[in-house]
């Protein structure tokens, strides 16, 4: 791995996704996530896999999540890869009335966004 790959994240960086994430890869996955928001708070992390800022924010957010004893008691976490599933990101923005940003964290209860943040403003504090 080159020096720049170590700093900015190269192709070899592709690692296993953390176990606390539920992925959104289809409209059915999105529908299930939103339905779950009626019984439990959910959060959707919209991530651009080619953006250095998004990678850094995701890494920091995941480190914070790993320090929470039981994240499922706080919120159910969903992950959306914006590059692979851009139409789903557009659908989220349209259906929930929230302008698309990347990276972006949307916290949802009862089908409505109760908190959102983007870029360096994303933190576990949005979940409470």
Buried (B, 14 or more C-beta within 10 A) or exposed (E): EEEEEEEEBEEEEEEEEBEBBBBBEEEEBBEBBBEBBEEEBBBBBBBBEEBEEBBBBBEBBBEBBEEBEEBEEBBBBBBBBBEEBEEBBEEBBEEBEBEBBBBBBBBBBEEEBEBBBBBEBBEBEBBE
